[in-house]
Amino acid sequence: MTTAWAYAVRGDVPAALRANAGGTLLCGFVAGGAIWALASSLAGRWVLIRPSPHWLLWIGSGWLAITILDWVRKLVAG
């Protein structure tokens, strides 16, 4: 995952996806979440949407499924 992050933050998304799809998605979630949290902090209220455990669980579960499927694909491919 660290390799995927290194590629992603340097803008090489295809290489990041080849390294680890889950890591690439997590990097995007963190970047977007940081911007959203900063905007909400500056506004003094939740911007766009208020976080809920329900949708955070769905996003986290989807990310975990993608990460596991990517690892399984790499194990099968050798």
N, C-alpha and C positions, 0 to 999 in steps of 0.2 A: 504494500500500500504506500509506503514512503516513496517508492520510485514513481508511482502514479501521481502522487502529490507534487513531486519535484518537476515532472513533465508538465502537469496541469498549470502550476503557478507560473511557468515560463511560457505558457500559451501553446504547447505542443500536445493538443488534445488527442490526436490519433495515437501518438506514442503512449500517452497516459492510459488510454483505453486498452491498448495492447498489454500494458504492464498489469493493470488491474482495473476492471470496470467499476467495481464497488468503491475503490479508493478515489477514482475520478469523480464519481457521483457525490461521495462524501465531501470532497474538496469543494465542489459546487454548492452543496448544501451549506457548508460552513461559511463560504464567501457570501452567499445570499443572506444567510441568517445573521451574519455580522452586520451587513448593511441595514437589514431590517431592524435589528436590535438598536443600532446607532440612531436610525431615523426615529424609532419609537421613543428612545431616550430623549432626543432633542425636542420632539413634539410633546413629551410629557403624557402621552397616551399611546395605545397600540395603533400602529399605522396599518392600514388595509384590513388586517384580520387579527383577532385575538387568538393566541395559541390555546389549543385544547388538547388534553391527553389523548382524545380519540383520534384526531388526525395525526398527531405525533407518533402514535402507535402504528398507524397505517404506513406512514412514511418510513419509519424505522424498520418495520417488517419487510417492506418492499426492498429497501436498501440491503438488508441482511440476506434476503432471498437472491438478489442479484449477485452479491458477493459470494455466496455459497455456490451458486450455479457457475460463476466464472472460475472458481477454484476447481470444481469438479471437471469442467471443460478442460482445464489445463492438465489435470491429473490423467484424464483419458487420452488427451492428445500426446502426452509424454513430454 
